[in-house]
């Protein structure tokens, strides 16, 4: 079980709840994170920031960014 959280610094972190550890950390945004949402299968994570920049990340490839939308 994973939990995603975004911060004012533009960083988002993925927490492994069962092991109480940080699984991954993304530093691809320059502005405050407003929203994080997984797709139904959990294979993609969409992150938006305060400047309405949306980035889609591939969860199966260590949360690598695959698409940016303005």
Helices and strands as residue ranges (DSSP letters): E 2-6, E 12-16, E 21-26, E 33-38, E 44-49, E 54-58, G 59-61, E 64-69
